[in-house]
Amino acid sequence: TMTQMTQMRMRPPKEVFDKVIGMFARQRNPVKVEEWLLNAGQSGWTPHQAAFEAVVKLYAECDTMKAEEWLRRSQETQYRLPDTCYYPVIMGLLRSGNPQKAEDVLSMMKANDFPVDDAVLHEVIALHAEVGNCIRAENLMDTLQQPSSNLDDLRLGIIDSAVRAGEIEVAERQVLLLADPEISRTKQVAAVLSEAGDDVRAKAVLENHCAVSGEAPPDICTALLQVCAALGDLRGAEASAQLLLQSGPLSEAQLALLRQTLGDRAEDLLSAAPRAQPQKAAAPATSRGVNGTRSSRRVPAQRSQILNKNQKPGATSPTSKSGSPKATPKRTGTSSISSVRSGNSR
């Protein structure tokens, strides 16, 4: 037996270790596989590659940190484990809420010349944002192989994380990059900038929403009116007021803001404003939440189906989501409410 051979100071051959490890691997016993891997090392042998694959995959099902440890140890051998050993470890680390370790495993994959699936990197980025690592999440966005794809869900998560962490510059950059601007986040980022005394940047964020979406929602117009008033920008304030008046009757607060900002000119605008149209029936429920807020949270099943995601996007409705004045979207990367206003005057 192995014990007797050890007592007699006889070195068991490598084939013995391979067979014993293979037996425990078939029994799906990671503890015994690990034990005999260590015994082999103490005897001066490096077991067959299958032994390392077995201990990584078996531990990935019950102890992710052990799996990551053995995956790292395998890098010190002459073997190159297949990518099927890496993904179970990454998904286990994501489930346990450890994006940094998951990112480390991705780095090991790259070092071994394995391509990294963007869907997996999406999950790592999203988890970094969830746990508050908004800067790291933003930096990883630059490593995506298909940056032209719609990354709004990731950007929304980073925006929320950045606002919570007080990293307003990160939130500002990401809100300006949204392909489908979201009212709540736009207002939130603009408000934080305005509170910090940077009304110019707040105005740029709000105007970008109008330019990219081709819409001028009442909430955005109201925020623009407030920012323009703070800047003493009467021309911008009047443009915002005209868009606001096109959206329907104003609230008492909006009327007071309009009169306070534009003085006598407000009465001229109110007199020339079009009569309010009857309200349309409410649209069916969509994936957006309260006040048009889109959730940045992921579907739980997404991680288990990460390697075969191929969901067909839904068709875009030609009507405005917010009931606000709508023009042809202008995705120019510049910010201007004048393009929306001109579209509405046609």
C-alpha positions in Angstrom: 0.0 0.0 0.0 0.9 3.7 -0.2 1.5 3.9 3.5 3.8 0.9 3.5 5.8 2.3 0.6 6.2 5.5 2.4 7.3 3.8 5.6 9.9 1.9 3.6 11.0 5.1 2.0 10.0 3.9 -1.4 8.9 6.6 -3.8 5.6 5.6 -5.4 5.6 6.0 -9.2 3.7 8.9 -10.8 1.2 6.5 -12.4 0.0 5.4 -8.9 -0.9 9.0 -8.0 -2.7 9.5 -11.4 -4.8 6.4 -10.9 -5.8 7.2 -7.3 -6.6 10.8 -8.1 -8.6 9.7 -11.1 -10.6 7.3 -8.9 -11.5 10.1 -6.5 -12.3 12.5 -9.4 -14.9 9.9 -10.7 -16.3 9.8 -7.2 -16.5 13.7 -7.3 -14.6 14.0 -4.1 -12.6 17.3 -4.3 -11.1 16.9 -0.8 -9.5 13.6 -1.7 -8.4 14.8 -5.1 -6.7 17.7 -3.4 -5.1 15.4 -0.7 -3.5 13.2 -3.3 -2.4 16.1 -5.4 -0.5 17.4 -2.3 0.9 13.9 -1.6 2.2 13.7 -5.2 3.9 17.1 -4.8 5.5 15.9 -1.6 6.8 12.9 -3.4 8.3 15.1 -6.1 5.7 14.3 -8.8 3.5 16.6 -10.8 0.3 14.6 -11.6 -1.3 14.5 -15.0 -3.2 17.6 -16.2 -6.5 15.8 -15.7 -5.9 15.9 -11.9 -5.7 19.7 -11.9 -8.8 20.0 -14.1 -10.7 17.8 -11.7 -9.8 19.6 -8.5 -10.6 23.0 -10.1 -14.0 21.9 -11.5 -15.0 20.0 -8.4 -14.2 22.8 -6.0 -15.9 25.3 -8.3 -19.2 23.6 -7.3 -18.7 23.9 -3.6 -15.7 26.1 -2.6 -14.9 28.8 -5.2 -11.9 30.1 -3.3 -10.3 26.7 -3.3 -11.0 26.4 -7.0 -9.3 29.7 -7.6 -6.3 28.7 -5.5 -5.8 25.5 -7.6 -6.4 27.3 -10.8 -3.6 29.7 -9.8 -1.3 26.8 -8.8 -1.8 25.2 -12.2 -0.2 28.2 -13.7 3.1 27.1 -12.1 3.0 23.8 -14.0 3.8 22.9 -17.6 0.0 22.5 -18.2 -2.4 24.8 -19.9 -5.8 24.1 -18.5 -8.8 24.6 -21.0 -11.1 27.6 -20.7 -13.8 25.3 -19.4 -11.9 25.4 -16.1 -12.0 29.2 -15.9 -15.6 30.0 -16.5 -17.1 27.9 -13.6 -14.6 29.6 -11.2 -15.5 33.1 -12.5 -19.2 32.5 -12.2 -18.8 31.1 -8.6 -16.8 34.2 -7.6 -19.5 36.4 -9.1 -22.2 34.6 -7.2 -20.2 35.1 -4.0 -19.9 38.8 -4.7 -16.2 39.0 -5.4 -15.6 40.9 -8.6 -11.9 41.5 -8.0 -11.1 37.8 -7.8 -13.3 37.2 -10.8 -11.3 39.8 -12.7 -8.0 38.1 -11.6 -9.2 34.9 -13.1 -10.0 36.8 -16.3 -6.5 38.1 -16.3 -5.2 34.5 -16.0 -7.3 33.6 -19.1 -5.8 36.4 -21.1 -2.3 35.4 -20.0 -3.0 32.0 -21.4 -4.3 33.5 -24.7 -7.9 32.6 -24.2 -10.5 35.0 -25.6 -12.7 36.6 -22.9 -16.4 36.6 -23.6 -17.8 40.1 -23.4 -20.9 38.7 -21.6 -18.7 37.5 -18.8 -16.9 40.9 -18.6 -20.3 42.6 -18.5 -21.1 40.7 -15.4 -17.8 41.6 -13.7 -18.3 45.3 -14.6 -21.9 45.2 -13.2 -20.8 43.6 -10.0 -18.0 46.1 -9.5 -20.6 48.8 -9.8 -23.0 47.0 -7.4 -20.3 46.8 -4.7 -19.3 50.5 -5.2 -16.2 50.1 -7.4 -17.5 52.6 -9.9 -14.1 53.8 -11.1 -12.9 50.3 -11.7 -16.2 49.4 -13.5 -15.8 52.5 -15.8 -12.2 51.5 -16.6 -13.2 48.0 -17.5 -15.7 49.4 -20.0 -12.7 50.4 -22.2 -11.6 46.7 -22.4 -14.8 45.4 -24.0 -14.2 44.0 -27.5 -17.5 45.3 -28.9 -17.8 48.8 -27.4 -20.3 49.8 -30.1 -23.0 47.6 -28.6 -25.6 49.2 -26.3 -24.0 49.4 -22.9 -26.8 51.4 -21.2 -27.6 48.8 -18.5 -24.0 48.8 -17.4 -23.8 52.6 -17.6 -26.9 53.0 -15.4 -25.4 50.8 -12.7 -22.1 52.8 -12.8 -24.1 56.1 -12.6 -26.0 54.9 -9.5 -22.8 53.6 -7.9 -20.9 56.8 -8.7 -23.7 59.1 -7.2 -23.7 57.0 -4.0 -20.0 57.2 -3.8 -19.8 61.0 -4.5 -17.8 60.3 -7.8 -19.9 62.9 -9.7 -17.4 63.1 -12.6 -17.8 59.3 -13.3 -21.6 59.7 -13.2 -21.4 62.7 -15.5 -19.3 60.9 -18.1 -21.5 57.9 -18.1 -24.8 59.8 -18.3 -23.5 61.7 -21.3 -22.7 58.3 -23.0 -26.1 56.8 -22.6 -27.6 55.8 -26.0 -31.1 56.0 -24.6 -31.0 58.8 -22.0 -33.0 58.2 -18.9 -34.9 61.1 -17.3 -34.3 60.2 -13.6 -30.6 59.7 -13.8 -30.1 62.9 -16.0 -32.0 65.0 -13.5 -30.1 63.4 -10.6 -26.7 64.0 -12.0 -27.6 67.6 -13.1 -28.9 68.3 -9.6 -25.7 67.1 -8.0 -23.6 69.3 -10.4 -25.9 72.3 -9.8 -25.6 71.8 -6.0 -21.8 71.8 -6.4 -22.1 75.2 -8.1 -21.4 73.9 -11.6 -24.5 75.0 -13.4 -22.7 75.0 -16.7 -22.0 71.3 -16.6 -25.5 70.7 -15.3 -26.9 72.5 -18.3 -24.8 70.4 -20.6 -26.1 67.2 -19.1 -29.7 68.3 -19.5 -29.2 69.6 -23.0 -27.5 66.3 -24.0 -30.6 64.4 -22.9 -32.7 66.5 -25.4 -30.2 66.3 -28.2 -29.6 62.5 -28.0 -33.2 61.4 -27.3 -34.9 63.9 -29.6 -37.3 64.6 -26.7 -37.9 67.5 -24.3 -39.6 65.9 -21.3 -41.3 68.4 -18.9 -39.0 67.4 -16.0 -35.9 68.1 -18.1 -37.3 71.4 -19.4 -38.1 72.5 -15.8 -34.6 71.6 -14.7 -33.2 73.4 -17.7 -35.2 76.5 -16.8 -33.9 76.4 -13.2 -30.3 76.1 -14.4 -30.6 78.8 -17.0 -32.1 81.1 -14.4 -29.2 80.4 -12.1 -26.7 81.2 -14.9 -28.6 84.4 -16.0 -29.1 82.8 -19.4 -32.4 84.4 -20.5 -32.2 83.1 -24.0 -31.8 79.5 -22.8 -34.5 80.0 -20.2 -36.9 81.2 -22.9 -36.1 78.2 -25.1 -36.7 75.9 -22.2 -40.0 77.7 -21.3 -41.3 77.4 -24.9 -40.6 73.6 -24.8 -42.2 73.3 -21.4 -45.3 75.1 -22.6 -45.7 72.7 -25.5 -45.9 69.8 -23.1 -49.2 70.9 -21.6 -50.6 72.9 -18.7 -48.0 74.0 -16.2 -48.1 73.4 -12.4 -48.2 76.3 -10.0 -44.5 75.8 -9.2 -43.6 75.8 -12.9 -45.6 79.0 -13.5 -43.9 80.7 -10.5 -40.5 79.7 -11.8 -41.4 80.9 -15.3 -42.5 84.3 -14.1 -39.6 84.7 -11.7 -37.1 83.9 -14.5 -38.6 85.8 -17.4 -40.7 88.5 -15.8 -43.1 90.2 -18.3 -41.8 88.0 -21.1 -43.4 85.0 -19.3 -46.9 86.5 -19.8 -46.3 86.8 -23.6 -45.2 83.2 -23.7 -48.2 82.0 -21.7 -50.6 84.0 -24.0 -49.0 82.5 -27.1 -48.9 78.9 -25.8 -50.9 76.3 -27.7 -54.0 75.0 -25.9 -53.5 71.7 -24.1 -54.5 68.6 -26.1 -56.6 65.9 -24.5 -54.5 63.3 -22.6 -53.9 60.0 -24.5 -54.7 56.7 -22.9 -51.9 55.4 -20.7 -49.4 53.2 -22.6 -49.0 49.5 -21.6 -46.5 48.8 -18.8 -42.9 48.7 -20.0 -39.6 47.7 -18.4 -39.2 51.2 -17.1 -40.2 51.9 -13.5 -41.6 54.9 -11.7 -41.1 58.2 -13.6 -39.5 56.4 -16.5 -36.7 55.1 -14.4 -34.9 52.1 -16.0 -33.6 49.6 -13.5 -29.9 48.8 -13.6 -30.4 45.5 -11.7 -29.8 42.3 -13.6 -32.1 39.3 -14.1 -31.0 36.6 -11.7 -31.0 33.9 -14.5 -28.6 36.0 -16.6 -25.5 34.6 -14.9 -26.5 31.0 -15.3 -27.1 31.6 -19.1 -24.2 33.9 -19.6 -22.5 32.0 -22.4 -25.6 31.7 -24.7 -27.3 35.1 -24.4 -28.9 35.9 -27.7 -32.0 37.8 -26.8 -33.5 39.7 -29.7 -34.1 43.4 -28.8 -37.7 44.6 -29.0 -38.9 47.0 -31.6 -38.6 50.7 -30.8 -41.9 52.6 -30.6 -42.1 55.7 -32.8 -44.0 57.6 -30.1 -42.5 59.5 -27.3 -42.0 57.5 -24.1 -42.7 60.5 -21.9 -45.5 62.2 -23.8 -43.1 65.1 -24.3 -42.4 67.1 -27.5 -40.4 64.7 -29.8 -38.1 65.3 -32.8 -35.9 63.2 -34.9 -33.2 61.9 -32.6 -29.8 63.6 -33.2 -27.0 61.4 -31.9 -24.3 63.9 -32.7 -22.6 63.8 -29.3 -23.2 67.5 -28.8 -25.8 69.2 -26.5 -28.4 71.6 -27.7 -32.1 72.0 -26.9 -32.5 74.1 -30.1 -32.5 71.0 -32.3 -35.5 69.6 -30.3 -37.3 72.9 -30.3 -36.9 73.2 -34.1 -38.2 69.7 -34.5 -41.3 70.5 -32.5 -42.0 73.7 -34.5 -42.2 71.9 -37.8 
